Amino acid sequence: QVQLVESGGGLVQAGGSLRLSCAASGSIFSAMGWYRQAPGKKRELVATITTGGRTNYADSVKGRFTISRDNAKNTVSLQMNSLKPEDTAVYYCWGTIVRTYWGQGTQVTVSS
């Protein structure tokens, strides 16, 4: 059974940092990453990374967020710095191999 389990969300003040982690089991994904969904908005891409280490970021997080991946441990992490209130959302771990899989989501709240 394929599972993606996130951890590391929480409440932080604007300008602060958080680190999200996602542990995958049941499959090795060709690409993994993070999406987020704020209340009343569509789910949007935050960052993705391939097994080869190629990364892709949303323009809104470039220079502030860093995605990394440990292929041996089958984990993906997202280091979020200089957080803004508009980063508040539920963050979902994402993985793809033949089809797409999602984690259950973790709440990130940035207070002003």
N, C-alpha and C positions, 0 to 999 in steps of 0.2 A: 504494500500500500504506500502510495506516494504522499508524503506530508511535508509541509513547510511550516515551521513554528518560529514566530517572531518573539523578540524580547527587547527591552531597553527603552520603551516609550516612557513618557511622563510629563511633568509640568516643569517649565523652565522660564526664566525671565528673558526678555528680549536681549540679544547680544550673547546669550549663553550657548552652551553646547550640549548635545546629546549624541549617544552612539546607539544605533539599532543593529541588532544581529538577527540572523535567520539561519536556522539549522534545517537542512534538507535530509530526507531519508527516503529510500525506495527507488531513487533514480539519480543519475548524473545528468544534470541539465546542460544543454548547449549554451544557454544564456540564463542569467539570473538578474534580479534587480529589484527595484522598489517603485511602487506607484503610491499615490495618495489621493484621498477624497475628502474634501472639506464639505461641511453641511450645505446642502443645496447646490452643490457643484458636481460636475462629472469627474470620474476617476481620471487622474492624469499621470503621465510618466514622470518620474523623478530622476532615476538613473538606472542604467543597465550595464552589465559586464559579461563578456563571453568567457569561455574556458581559456581562451588565449590571452585574456586580459584587455581586450578592446572595450573601451568605455564610451558611454553616451549619456549626456546630461541634459536636463531641461535648462533652458536659458536662465530661468528664474533662480536656479541653485548653483550655477557655474561659479567657481571660485570660493564657494562656501561649503559645499558638500563634497565628500570624497567616498566613492564606492570601492570596496575591495572584496577579494574572493580568495578563499582557501580551498583549492580543489581537493586536496587530500582529506580535509575534514568535511567537505561538502557544505561549506557555510559561506554566507555573503553578509557583509556589514556595510553600514552607512554612517560615516562620521559627519555630523551636522554641526557646523560652527556658525557664529554670527546669526543666530536664529532670529527670525522676525515674526511678529504676530500672524502675518499672512502664511506662515509655514504650518500653522495649526491645522491638523487634519488627522484622519486615520491613515496610517501608513501600512501598506500591504506588501509583503514579500511575494515575488513573482518568479516563476521558473518555467522554462519551455524545453520540451523534448517531444517531438511529434505533436503534442498538444500542450495547452497552457495550464499551469497549476497556480493556485493562490493560497497564501496563508490566511489566518483568521483576522489579522489586522491588529495594530497596536496604536493607541492614541498618543499623539504628540500635541501638547498645548503650550503655546508661547504667549506669555502675558506681557502686556506693554508697561 
